[in-house]
Amino acid sequence: MSESGSDSYSSFRSSLKRNAIEQGLFFEEVASKKRAGVMFQGQSAGALLETLRSGLNSTSYTAPDKATLRKAAHSLAELCKQDEFIDEVVAEGAIEVVVPLLNAGGAGVRDQQLDEGLGTSGTSMQEELDKELCFILGLLAVKPEYQTRIAQSGALTGLVRLLKEHKLTTITKPQPGSGGVARRAADAITNLAHENVEIKNMVREQDGIPPLVGLLEAMDVKVQRAACGALRTLAFKNEQNKNVIVEQGALPTLIQLLRSEDSGVHYEAVGVIGNLVHSSSHVKMRVLEEGALQPVINLLNSDCPDSQRESALLLGQFATADPDTKAKIVQRGAVPALVRMLAMPDVSLKEMAAFALGRLAQNQDNQAGIVQLGGLPPLLELLESKHYNLQHNAAFALYGLAENEDNIPDLIREGALQRLEDCKEKLQVQASKDCVQKTINRLEQKLRPDNTAAPNLAAAKRALQSMVFLLRSNTKQVQQRAAMSLARLAPDEQLKSIFIDKRGIEVLLDMLMDPNVSHRSHREAASALLQLTKKLDAHLPVVDQLPQQPGRAERSVYLGSEYVNNPTLADITFNVEGRKFYAHRIALLASSEAFRAMFSGGYREKDADSVDIPNIAWSVFEAMMRFVYTGQLDVTPDIAFELLQASDQYLLEGLKRLCENAIAQSLTVESVMSTFEYSEQFSAPQLGRRCLLFVLEMYDEVFKLYDNAKDRPFYFDCLRRMVPCLKDSLYCGAGPIWDNSATGAAVGPSSGGGATPPPAAPPGAAEPGLRTAWMARNVPR
């Protein structure tokens, strides 16, 4: 709206020039901008002004004299159409000549003799001269620095007089420059008062508003249009002017002009009304009482994009009047037109349509109606626009739509939650980001209300059921969107039922492992799985991290660290890398099934005094024994993988958990896939699970490493093999293995310096199943 946020008014300021071109007038091209002086048809600005100045020296002159003055004024106007000449024209004294000459043409000195040579039937030569003088002032006023100077020179006196002298029944002949002197006077006032509060007040004080209101009734549409343009400017952010315009009875006529067949008239008329109601609730109610609502709604279907834009903006303002008006706007057919506007190429149309829908969406019934009439998809598209006004208006509208529980299935079906999350940090304005976050919070509240009153709980149950029902959709994309949204929004106590009992997690896992879906879909599935797993972990029992063996806790014997490799009471030695390691059978028997079988079964080690350990380094074996004797161990990165292998070989599950945890804390983007392969090799499903969780959290970075034709099959194959680790832990209800509060473990990128899987298994390393390999080498006697 003019001076109220859109760019329409800035284009209107140059309408004088455009109209002149449309009416067949022409610009005289300057041969060279470097020549001395401003020239038009061989005459300089100074010479033209001198001719006009001669008219000030006489109060009586003949028609030929007036024709000369008119011709000079016309030539000067042609020069002023070119912005680069205005400064020089003003410097030559144009304002000091044109304003007095305009004021000198009062009714007492008007010569009604017609200029037959110009064919101005019914138009006096004085009017032709006045029209050119008004045109010059309007062009000079395009530059803000000259507005006050022109007004203080007394120009408003002559301009207002010309408005009052116009006969409403006059229709100017459709010829180049037609529209009459009243039109040019109104245009000049428009340009003078543009963004100039002082001049707006001067127009009111000099009684310029009543004749402008009277010109709304003119028979000439060009005069109507010009009068609307002037009132539009005078009403903007000026309460006193608004009140005078309304008191002068402008509203009934303005509302009728909304139905004008002339697009320029109804565009300016809706602009006047818009500026009248802007920040003025009493005027807004008065306009509605006068019956403006339906004509404004009708303009949404106009062939004039400018009128469509202004009417959408005005409806957005009407919507704030009261709840009843919101409902009436929708009932009278505004929404379908506004939704169509959202898909138009014109950015300003989209912006104003989204603005209006955002205000209408603060009514619960309207919210459902807007969605059912197709408003949701284009609003989501606008949220991803590059224009911050579009982003914000769309965000506000979506916030309103999310209030109605009946819209929840549609929001989920369209992927609204994922798109809100995706664009939240990309929005340009903080207010838009806040609005999007509030929309996400509102969706959460629909399923998890803070107020646990019975009606709220019943509504939440209905909303949840509608989302769960979407998992049954025949469309895979709808299933996926529902599953991702439920992982984010569903109450924690319902997650097991939805994702475990009803196998909702299968939808997310299939989405993650499908190489044919987009990278964005993979990322969204990864995010949803990560959220879901963390929530489920938080509500499942935590397994004790102490290295007790399942079912063997009562047999555990910890002799203490002082007996590690201590010959005192030792009854067995191990030969490791050519060195003797002293041990005690009682501690070994209680530590694992492997040692129990070794020393109490039918194997040769049962009665041996020493056992060879050919495939484990001394440092690794010593660390393993320290765990056997103490039940505790600080697993260092340099031996973590070899120690994992040893714990697998000797069935030390407690030590294996510590190794898995230590390795998991040191995961990196580069090492995660090879670490997973080691977890498979050494039967470490919890490490495999942690590898998958790391991939989910660092999805983009990990995927980037394998995003090529050669490595992509390996990547998806690893994902496929990782999935059972996650599913088994969830379906079995085992929950997380590590208590982060005790170990400081966290799924996330390593800060560096952690364990990295060796490029290949160390010499003598076990193949899968190596934990029983010693049995194959040591046959029972």
VOGU-3710 file (C-alpha; in Angstrom, 3 decimals, decimal comma):
1> msesgsdsys> 0,000/0,000/0,000  1,137/3,514/-0,620  3,653/4,559/2,004  2,651/1,515/4,082  5,108/-1,188/3,233  4,693/-2,153/-0,415  6,554/-0,728/-3,341  3,430/0,460/-5,126  3,743/4,026/-4,035  7,303/4,462/-5,193
11> sfrsslkrna> 6,179/3,448/-8,651  3,219/5,797/-8,393  5,508/8,760/-7,860  6,724/8,396/-11,407  3,232/7,838/-12,781  3,162/11,309/-14,221  6,003/10,410/-16,526  4,543/7,031/-17,456  1,116/8,507/-18,114  2,649/11,114/-20,347
21> ieqglffeev> 4,308/8,421/-22,429  1,087/6,393/-22,579  -0,806/9,436/-23,827  1,583/9,954/-26,717  3,837/12,647/-25,299  7,510/12,319/-26,050  10,828/13,200/-24,497  13,079/15,400/-26,513  16,414/13,594/-26,645  19,398/15,690/-25,733
31> askkragvmf> 22,121/15,518/-28,374  24,892/15,474/-25,828  24,739/15,591/-22,025  28,073/17,339/-22,034  26,915/20,457/-23,839  26,557/23,634/-21,850  23,110/24,389/-20,378  19,830/22,451/-20,412  18,145/22,726/-23,795  14,795/21,725/-25,262
41> qgqsagalle> 14,173/22,243/-28,960  16,947/24,781/-29,034  15,757/26,725/-26,006  17,547/26,724/-22,679  15,808/26,416/-19,344  16,772/29,998/-18,603  15,165/31,237/-21,829  11,974/29,277/-21,171  11,733/30,657/-17,670  12,326/34,164/-18,961
51> tlrsglnsts> 9,331/33,728/-21,282  7,206/32,543/-18,366  8,473/35,386/-16,202  7,097/37,836/-18,767  3,607/36,591/-17,900  4,068/37,889/-14,386  4,509/41,438/-15,596  1,022/41,744/-17,027  -2,418/40,867/-15,779  -3,910/41,153/-19,270
61> ytapdkatlr> -2,623/39,499/-22,361  -4,063/38,134/-25,528  -4,603/34,487/-26,490  -1,440/34,447/-28,591  0,474/35,596/-25,504  -1,070/32,758/-23,514  -0,193/30,332/-26,252  3,421/31,428/-25,988  3,365/30,976/-22,237  1,732/27,558/-22,573
71> kaahslaelc> 4,305/26,483/-25,127  7,165/27,569/-22,876  5,580/25,810/-19,898  5,153/22,645/-21,954  8,780/22,713/-23,052  9,930/23,264/-19,468  7,800/20,295/-18,343  9,500/18,122/-20,969  12,871/19,063/-19,516  11,677/18,264/-15,981
81> kqdefidevv> 10,685/14,746/-17,013  14,383/13,964/-17,032  15,619/13,779/-13,449  19,131/14,854/-14,301  17,847/18,270/-15,481  15,663/19,107/-12,465  18,436/20,560/-10,334  19,501/22,977/-13,045  15,917/23,973/-13,814  15,380/24,780/-10,133
91> aegaievvvp> 18,685/26,624/-10,008  17,494/28,808/-12,870  14,575/29,955/-10,662  11,754/27,695/-11,833  9,952/27,562/-8,472  10,063/31,338/-8,064  8,509/31,747/-11,538  6,035/28,852/-11,799  4,341/29,278/-8,404  3,521/32,994/-8,769
101> llnaggagvr> 2,379/32,427/-12,364  0,049/29,657/-11,167  -1,386/31,861/-8,424  -1,835/34,748/-10,867  -4,321/32,754/-12,941  -7,319/33,280/-10,680  -10,882/33,490/-11,829  -10,719/37,291/-12,026  -8,094/37,264/-14,747  -9,138/34,163/-16,664
111> dqqldeglgt> -9,598/34,723/-20,316  -12,138/32,290/-21,693  -11,068/32,826/-25,292  -10,405/29,420/-26,843  -7,334/28,539/-28,803  -8,863/27,304/-32,025  -5,433/26,399/-33,367  -4,951/23,814/-30,606  -8,473/22,508/-30,972  -9,116/22,720/-27,252
121> sgtsmqeeld> -12,877/22,541/-27,477  -14,391/23,796/-24,244  -11,015/24,388/-22,584  -9,638/27,861/-21,992  -6,060/28,734/-22,806  -5,611/29,678/-19,132  -6,557/26,133/-18,088  -4,044/24,718/-20,539  -1,370/26,952/-19,060  -2,376/26,051/-15,482
131> kelcfilgll> -2,251/22,374/-16,359  1,347/22,656/-17,585  2,349/24,685/-14,519  0,848/22,033/-12,195  2,659/19,365/-14,168  5,986/21,178/-13,677  5,472/21,484/-9,929  4,552/17,814/-9,654  7,726/16,815/-11,505  9,923/19,060/-9,385
141> avkpeyqtri> 8,329/17,647/-6,208  9,522/14,145/-7,115  12,775/15,230/-5,486  12,093/15,447/-1,727  14,537/18,294/-1,226  12,275/20,654/-3,214  8,917/19,710/-1,646  8,997/22,132/1,274  10,465/24,923/-0,844  7,597/24,641/-3,334
151> aqsgaltglv> 4,950/24,516/-0,610  6,401/27,467/1,292  6,409/29,461/-1,940  2,604/29,352/-1,830  1,961/26,610/-4,391  -0,785/24,989/-2,336  -2,924/28,107/-2,623  -3,108/27,856/-6,393  -3,383/24,065/-6,421  -6,296/23,993/-3,968
161> rllkehkltt> -8,029/26,765/-5,910  -7,816/24,728/-9,088  -9,331/21,714/-7,322  -12,268/23,791/-6,164  -12,870/25,279/-9,616  -13,269/21,896/-11,302  -16,787/21,117/-12,487  -17,656/17,534/-11,566  -19,581/16,984/-14,792  -16,595/17,907/-16,947
171> itkpqpgsgg> -15,079/15,105/-19,011  -11,851/15,972/-20,761  -11,448/14,883/-24,336  -9,341/11,720/-24,644  -6,262/13,232/-26,188  -2,574/13,350/-25,268  -2,274/15,089/-21,926  -6,003/14,856/-21,175  -7,318/14,704/-17,641  -7,670/18,411/-17,080
181> varraadait> -6,112/20,870/-14,714  -7,756/19,302/-11,644  -6,006/16,023/-12,322  -2,619/17,776/-12,614  -3,269/19,769/-9,438  -4,148/16,613/-7,496  -1,056/14,846/-8,841  1,127/17,772/-7,769  -0,320/17,629/-4,237  0,366/13,887/-4,172
191> nlahenveik> 4,029/14,359/-4,968  4,442/17,345/-2,673  2,969/15,517/0,334  4,770/12,223/-0,213  6,425/11,241/3,095  6,286/14,893/4,172  4,244/15,353/7,343  4,544/19,135/7,278  3,014/19,449/3,825  0,263/16,940/4,647
201> nmvreqdgip> -0,741/19,225/7,495  -0,485/22,301/5,274  -2,901/20,779/2,745  -5,417/20,152/5,518  -4,926/23,595/7,008  -5,423/25,243/3,612  -8,695/23,365/3,191  -7,371/21,090/0,452  -9,073/17,873/1,598  -12,760/18,802/0,973
211> plvglleamd> -12,278/19,551/-2,747  -10,297/16,318/-3,152  -13,151/14,367/-1,550  -15,547/16,209/-3,877  -13,489/15,150/-6,921  -14,210/11,500/-6,080  -17,622/12,201/-7,644  -16,105/13,558/-10,864  -17,330/12,130/-14,165  -13,778/11,927/-15,476
221> vkvqraacga> -12,085/8,711/-14,244  -8,672/10,356/-14,577  -9,741/13,012/-12,094  -11,174/10,339/-9,776  -7,923/8,441/-9,936  -5,844/11,535/-9,179  -8,093/12,567/-6,276  -7,795/9,055/-4,777  -4,031/9,193/-5,142  -3,836/12,492/-3,272
231> lrtlafkneq> -6,156/11,354/-0,469  -4,188/8,132/-0,212  -0,985/10,060/0,440  -2,591/12,544/2,821  -4,158/9,739/4,912  -0,976/7,782/5,482  0,080/7,950/9,148  -1,814/11,194/9,713  -4,742/10,791/12,087  -6,030/14,324/11,657
241> nknviveqga> -6,180/13,986/7,899  -7,915/10,612/8,235  -10,587/12,114/10,426  -11,190/15,023/8,029  -11,472/12,679/5,042  -14,023/10,523/6,869  -15,934/13,550/8,192  -16,188/14,942/4,669  -18,158/11,825/3,688  -15,531/10,145/1,512
251> lptliqllrs> -16,229/6,555/2,570  -19,479/5,856/0,647  -17,972/7,138/-2,576  -14,668/5,332/-2,061  -16,530/2,071/-1,495  -18,457/2,583/-4,716  -15,193/3,273/-6,535  -14,035/-0,201/-5,483  -16,548/-1,449/-8,050  -15,237/0,831/-10,795
261> edsgvhyeav> -14,549/-0,761/-14,170  -11,373/1,299/-14,367  -8,545/-0,661/-12,723  -6,637/2,518/-11,905  -9,602/3,896/-9,984  -10,312/0,830/-7,841  -6,595/0,377/-7,214  -6,285/3,906/-5,829  -9,600/3,663/-3,973  -8,616/0,510/-2,108
271> gvignlvhss> -5,305/2,215/-1,337  -7,092/5,172/0,257  -9,225/2,880/2,416  -6,170/0,893/3,396  -4,344/3,972/4,613  -7,447/5,215/6,408  -7,827/2,023/8,450  -4,103/1,522/9,083  -3,546/1,771/12,853  -6,984/3,353/13,274
281> shvkmrvlee> -9,444/0,893/14,743  -12,315/3,406/14,851  -11,973/4,162/11,136  -11,700/0,443/10,405  -15,031/-0,225/12,101  -16,604/2,720/10,308  -15,404/1,398/6,936  -16,840/-2,037/7,681  -20,132/-0,491/8,770  -20,296/1,356/5,444
291> galqpvinll> -20,210/-2,011/3,611  -16,645/-2,187/2,289  -16,059/-5,877/3,029  -17,594/-7,539/-0,018  -16,260/-5,063/-2,603  -12,768/-5,557/-1,192  -13,139/-9,346/-1,340  -14,329/-9,046/-4,935  -11,115/-7,224/-5,864  -9,149/-10,384/-5,067
301> nsdcpdsqre> -10,419/-11,652/-8,424  -9,591/-8,441/-10,270  -7,512/-8,438/-13,441  -5,337/-5,786/-11,823  -2,525/-7,316/-9,742  -2,081/-4,042/-7,849  -5,708/-4,098/-6,732  -5,412/-7,754/-5,764  -2,387/-6,982/-3,628  -3,981/-3,973/-1,914
311> salllgqfat> -7,250/-5,789/-1,246  -5,393/-8,744/0,320  -3,514/-6,341/2,560  -6,734/-4,579/3,504  -8,463/-7,882/4,323  -5,568/-8,715/6,616  -6,249/-5,425/8,407  -10,010/-6,069/8,512  -9,335/-9,484/10,075  -7,973/-7,825/13,197
321> adpdtkakiv> -11,211/-5,909/13,798  -13,052/-8,670/15,688  -13,611/-12,459/15,535  -16,880/-12,039/13,684  -15,173/-10,175/10,831  -12,583/-12,966/10,499  -15,377/-15,461/10,002  -17,264/-13,242/7,544  -14,211/-12,765/5,346  -13,919/-16,529/4,938
331> qrgavpalvr> -17,651/-17,095/4,564  -17,810/-14,508/1,775  -15,307/-16,352/-0,386  -11,929/-14,745/0,255  -9,885/-17,866/0,973  -9,905/-19,555/-2,481  -8,709/-16,342/-4,128  -6,030/-15,806/-1,485  -4,790/-19,382/-1,907  -4,554/-18,878/-5,675
341> mlampdvslk> -2,523/-15,742/-5,076  0,002/-17,750/-3,057  0,977/-19,570/-6,241  1,286/-16,485/-8,461  4,733/-15,424/-9,696  4,411/-11,881/-8,313  6,243/-11,830/-4,965  4,184/-8,944/-3,596  0,939/-10,812/-4,302  2,217/-13,844/-2,435
351> emaafalgrl> 3,350/-11,670/0,446  0,006/-9,951/0,921  -2,001/-13,162/0,460  0,082/-14,863/3,142  -0,370/-11,789/5,345  -4,159/-11,986/5,034  -4,279/-15,749/5,574  -2,094/-15,397/8,648  -4,592/-13,019/10,224  -7,555/-15,152/9,191
361> aqnqdnqagi> -5,857/-18,239/10,654  -6,277/-16,860/14,165  -9,827/-18,255/14,063  -10,201/-21,993/14,726  -12,843/-22,660/12,089  -10,938/-20,614/9,559  -7,849/-22,704/10,252  -9,552/-25,877/9,100  -11,114/-24,098/6,119  -7,797/-22,701/4,879
371> vqlgglppll> -6,208/-26,156/4,962  -9,142/-27,840/3,255  -9,097/-25,227/0,494  -5,471/-26,022/-0,310  -3,647/-23,304/1,615  -1,150/-25,540/3,395  1,198/-26,648/0,548  1,852/-23,156/-0,868  2,432/-21,724/2,607  5,063/-24,387/3,247
381> elleskhynl> 6,669/-23,487/-0,076  6,783/-19,801/0,857  8,527/-20,690/4,088  11,500/-21,710/1,943  11,429/-18,487/-0,102  14,421/-16,172/-0,341  12,277/-13,162/0,610  12,151/-12,559/4,345  8,695/-10,936/4,261  7,295/-14,014/2,544
391> qhnaafalyg> 9,022/-16,244/5,058  7,611/-14,366/8,018  4,035/-14,098/6,729  4,022/-17,803/5,852  5,464/-18,703/9,259  2,749/-16,711/11,032  0,003/-18,342/8,951  1,355/-21,841/9,663  1,460/-21,016/13,360  -2,263/-20,335/13,213
401> laenednipd> -3,067/-23,480/11,220  -1,231/-25,659/13,765  -3,682/-24,629/16,487  -6,501/-26,770/15,119  -6,202/-30,479/15,934  -8,192/-31,303/12,788  -5,269/-29,986/10,767  -2,725/-32,326/12,379  -3,106/-35,162/9,821  -2,792/-32,712/6,933
411> liregalqrl> 0,263/-31,079/8,449  1,910/-34,475/8,898  0,878/-35,691/5,451  2,538/-32,633/3,879  5,725/-33,114/5,905  5,203/-29,846/7,747  7,191/-30,808/10,831  10,255/-31,853/8,844  10,107/-28,709/6,724  9,730/-26,498/9,773
421> edckeklqvq> 12,732/-28,133/11,408  14,752/-27,948/8,204  14,191/-24,253/7,528  14,221/-23,001/11,115  17,855/-21,974/11,117  17,832/-20,820/7,499  15,282/-18,045/8,000  16,665/-14,532/7,684  14,809/-12,811/10,533  14,884/-13,872/14,174
431> askdcvqkti> 11,158/-13,186/14,538  10,484/-15,751/11,791  12,714/-18,310/13,509  10,854/-17,730/16,772  7,520/-18,127/15,023  8,563/-21,447/13,477  9,783/-22,712/16,843  6,466/-21,718/18,403  4,669/-23,675/15,693  6,750/-26,774/16,492
441> nrleqklrpd> 6,039/-26,248/20,189  2,344/-25,927/19,429  2,367/-29,259/17,598  4,081/-30,847/20,598  1,462/-29,346/22,894  -1,287/-30,887/20,806  0,044/-34,340/21,663  1,547/-33,563/25,074  -0,575/-30,818/26,670  0,736/-29,024/29,749
451> ntaapnlaaa> -2,808/-28,586/30,938  -3,967/-32,101/31,768  -7,647/-31,260/31,975  -9,876/-33,965/30,541  -10,812/-32,093/27,331  -7,155/-31,444/26,544  -6,193/-35,054/27,107  -9,055/-36,232/24,938  -7,985/-33,875/22,145  -4,385/-35,070/22,465
461> kralqsmvfl> -5,524/-38,678/22,202  -7,472/-37,930/19,035  -4,518/-36,100/17,490  -2,171/-38,984/18,307  -4,564/-41,556/16,895  -4,862/-39,606/13,652  -1,077/-39,543/13,292  -0,674/-43,248/14,094  -3,374/-44,058/11,567  -1,217/-42,476/8,860
471> lrsntkqvqq> 1,291/-45,307/9,352  -1,260/-47,450/7,521  -1,273/-45,215/4,467  -0,782/-46,843/1,077  1,661/-44,060/0,251  5,151/-44,787/1,513  6,010/-41,101/1,787  3,024/-40,484/4,076  4,060/-43,444/6,247  7,573/-42,059/6,491
481> raamslarla> 6,437/-38,557/7,379  4,093/-39,941/10,022  6,834/-42,084/11,553  9,319/-39,188/11,626  6,748/-36,874/13,196  5,741/-39,424/15,814  9,376/-39,925/16,782  9,544/-36,180/17,432  6,124/-35,482/18,918  4,599/-38,602/20,453
491> pdeqlksifi> 4,492/-38,809/24,269  7,379/-40,863/25,604  5,093/-43,389/27,217  3,546/-44,158/23,815  6,804/-44,665/21,914  7,200/-48,350/22,728  3,644/-49,076/21,650  4,011/-47,155/18,376  7,518/-48,108/17,340  8,251/-51,416/19,025
501> dkrgievlld> 4,928/-53,216/19,489  3,460/-51,878/16,256  6,813/-52,013/14,448  6,702/-48,343/13,492  10,479/-48,317/13,645  10,548/-50,511/10,543  9,286/-47,567/8,490  12,192/-45,398/9,591  14,780/-48,125/9,143  13,538/-48,963/5,651
511> mlmdpnvshr> 13,709/-45,284/4,792  17,251/-45,021/6,110  18,479/-48,038/4,173  16,740/-47,302/0,876  19,412/-46,087/-1,573  16,727/-44,779/-3,936  15,359/-42,023/-1,719  16,852/-38,542/-1,558  19,709/-37,573/0,714  17,346/-35,198/2,499
521> shreaasall> 15,007/-38,106/3,263  17,925/-40,151/4,576  18,951/-37,277/6,811  15,398/-36,843/8,123  15,125/-40,574/8,840  18,477/-40,495/10,631  17,371/-37,568/12,784  14,075/-39,250/13,662  15,782/-42,531/14,566  18,277/-40,730/16,766
531> qltkkldahl> 15,518/-38,869/18,613  13,506/-42,046/19,006  16,413/-44,109/20,300  17,426/-41,503/22,866  13,855/-41,282/24,150  13,475/-45,045/24,366  16,830/-45,359/26,090  15,750/-42,854/28,711  12,753/-45,008/29,653  14,371/-48,439/29,585
541> pvvdqlpqqp> 16,400/-49,960/32,444  20,122/-49,307/32,393  22,312/-52,402/32,545  24,849/-52,305/35,347  28,313/-51,555/34,005  30,179/-53,583/36,561  31,941/-56,504/34,924  29,829/-59,200/36,519  29,024/-62,101/34,241  25,363/-62,853/33,638
551> graersvylg> 24,303/-65,527/36,072  27,771/-65,693/37,647  27,789/-62,728/39,998  27,760/-64,975/43,036  30,943/-66,722/41,860  32,998/-63,599/41,176  36,265/-63,488/43,129  38,416/-60,378/42,992  41,757/-60,993/44,666  42,840/-57,383/44,248
561> seyvnnptla> 45,444/-55,562/42,229  48,304/-56,652/44,524  47,977/-60,204/43,209  48,218/-59,264/39,529  51,290/-61,117/38,164  52,288/-61,987/41,714  54,009/-65,359/42,246  52,659/-65,494/45,811  50,314/-68,482/45,942  50,306/-68,531/42,120
571> ditfnvegrk> 49,318/-71,938/40,725  49,459/-71,247/36,996  51,720/-69,232/34,698  51,058/-67,889/31,235  53,836/-67,530/28,656  53,265/-64,214/26,907  55,810/-62,893/24,411  58,528/-64,971/26,118  57,718/-63,737/29,608  55,996/-65,485/32,516
581> fyahrialla> 52,763/-64,089/33,906  51,779/-65,483/37,308  48,103/-66,164/37,972  45,703/-67,887/40,362  43,205/-70,439/39,164  40,524/-69,383/41,655  40,358/-65,889/40,163  40,364/-67,246/36,625  37,674/-69,837/37,290  35,323/-67,176/38,647
591> sseaframfs> 35,919/-64,690/35,838  34,516/-66,416/32,729  33,159/-69,588/31,205  36,238/-69,785/28,999  38,652/-70,064/31,950  36,217/-72,342/33,777  36,195/-74,735/30,815  39,961/-74,440/30,441  40,765/-75,382/34,047  37,866/-77,583/35,067
601> ggyrekdads> 36,924/-79,313/31,820  38,581/-82,125/29,927  41,309/-80,036/28,368  45,036/-80,398/28,758  45,349/-76,996/30,496  43,507/-78,460/33,503  46,636/-80,018/34,998  49,270/-77,884/33,235  51,622/-75,637/35,174  51,892/-73,117/32,306
611> vdipniawsv> 49,876/-72,130/29,250  51,212/-70,483/26,099  49,410/-67,324/24,923  50,638/-66,871/21,338  48,288/-64,224/19,989  48,035/-61,512/22,676  50,555/-58,786/23,451  51,935/-58,545/26,983  50,341/-55,117/27,640  46,968/-56,393/26,489
621> feammrfvyt> 47,179/-59,612/28,523  48,255/-57,711/31,613  45,290/-55,328/31,242  42,941/-58,282/30,845  44,322/-59,938/33,975  44,027/-56,705/35,921  40,331/-56,665/35,090  40,023/-60,329/36,146  41,627/-59,567/39,519  39,906/-56,242/40,253
631> gqldvtpdia> 36,737/-56,062/38,194  37,871/-52,581/37,067  39,978/-51,207/34,255  40,680/-47,894/32,604  40,728/-48,962/28,958  43,240/-46,830/27,071  42,800/-46,098/23,356  46,102/-47,683/22,347  45,003/-51,198/23,352  41,205/-50,896/23,145
641> fellqasdqy> 40,767/-52,941/19,962  43,195/-55,713/20,942  41,634/-55,843/24,385  38,201/-56,156/22,789  39,495/-59,126/20,819  40,927/-60,728/23,942  37,743/-60,192/25,944  35,791/-61,833/23,158  38,229/-64,758/23,042  38,024/-65,410/26,807
651> lleglkrlce> 34,319/-64,561/27,180  34,911/-61,653/29,515  31,661/-59,838/28,847  32,188/-57,172/31,462  35,567/-56,282/29,996  34,062/-56,343/26,539  31,496/-53,760/27,593  34,231/-51,495/28,888  36,151/-51,887/25,621  33,065/-51,223/23,547
661> naiaqsltve> 32,357/-48,095/25,559  35,938/-46,807/25,309  36,034/-47,372/21,556  32,587/-45,785/21,101  33,713/-42,620/22,863  36,541/-42,286/20,357  34,522/-42,739/17,169  35,257/-40,396/14,296  33,633/-39,834/10,939  36,547/-41,561/9,256
671> svmstfeyse> 36,708/-44,573/11,605  33,078/-45,419/12,284  32,548/-47,870/9,403  35,742/-49,843/9,992  34,992/-49,866/13,724  31,614/-51,379/12,974  33,256/-54,153/10,985  35,432/-54,922/14,027  32,314/-55,000/16,192  30,949/-57,698/13,926
681> qfsapqlgrr> 34,206/-59,633/13,933  34,445/-59,691/17,727  30,744/-60,133/18,555  30,282/-56,661/20,039  26,655/-55,737/19,194  26,557/-52,779/21,564  29,554/-51,255/19,823  27,747/-51,847/16,542  24,736/-50,066/17,986  26,861/-47,141/19,030
691> cllfvlemyd> 28,368/-47,008/15,542  24,886/-46,714/14,073  23,899/-43,988/16,559  27,067/-42,095/15,642  26,177/-42,358/11,946  22,670/-41,084/12,706  24,012/-38,066/14,571  26,767/-37,259/12,086  24,802/-38,370/9,053  25,777/-35,643/6,602
701> evfklydnak> 29,482/-35,851/7,394  29,622/-39,643/7,213  27,548/-39,871/4,054  29,767/-37,314/2,344  32,744/-39,684/2,635  30,906/-42,421/0,751  28,870/-40,322/-1,653  30,353/-41,730/-4,839  29,540/-44,599/-7,148  32,340/-46,785/-5,800
711> drpfyfdclr> 31,707/-46,462/-2,051  27,943/-45,973/-1,879  27,084/-49,718/-2,054  29,500/-50,395/0,817  27,910/-47,609/2,848  24,352/-48,915/2,492  25,523/-52,461/3,092  27,062/-51,346/6,400  23,815/-49,627/7,358  21,893/-52,796/6,608
721> rmvpclkdsl> 24,238/-54,775/8,851  24,132/-52,162/11,639  20,360/-52,176/11,911  19,997/-55,534/13,740  22,191/-54,195/16,573  19,729/-51,359/17,138  16,600/-53,452/16,659  17,752/-56,205/18,996  18,485/-53,773/21,808  15,107/-52,065/21,393
731> ycgagpiwdn> 12,924/-55,114/20,824  14,541/-57,040/23,662  14,083/-54,111/26,025  17,716/-54,169/27,030  18,059/-50,428/26,834  21,384/-48,625/26,759  24,495/-50,402/27,866  26,347/-47,342/29,137  25,370/-44,996/31,898  26,623/-41,668/30,574
741> satgaavgps> 26,589/-40,105/34,015  29,098/-42,686/35,212  31,396/-42,992/32,227  31,074/-39,696/30,466  30,252/-41,596/27,283  28,340/-39,711/24,630  27,359/-40,479/21,106  29,094/-37,878/19,009  32,288/-36,989/17,241  35,523/-37,684/18,984
751> sgggatpppa> 37,585/-34,778/20,181  40,646/-36,575/18,899  43,267/-38,802/20,401  40,864/-41,765/20,634  41,182/-45,343/19,604  41,173/-46,026/15,906  40,678/-49,474/14,461  43,875/-50,993/13,079  44,005/-51,334/9,314  44,059/-55,096/9,688
761> appgaaepgl> 43,831/-57,640/12,472  47,073/-57,932/14,458  49,325/-60,968/13,926  47,618/-64,092/15,148  44,340/-62,235/15,561  41,233/-64,272/15,903  38,763/-64,777/13,103  35,067/-64,771/13,982  34,547/-67,374/16,645  38,090/-67,113/17,956
771> rtawmarnvp> 36,770/-67,075/21,525  36,555/-70,912/21,178  39,645/-71,338/19,043  41,759/-72,479/22,009  39,314/-75,331/22,421  39,971/-76,432/18,844  43,719/-76,376/19,523  43,436/-78,111/22,868  41,582/-81,346/22,420  40,412/-83,130/25,561
781> r> 42,729/-85,879/26,767
//
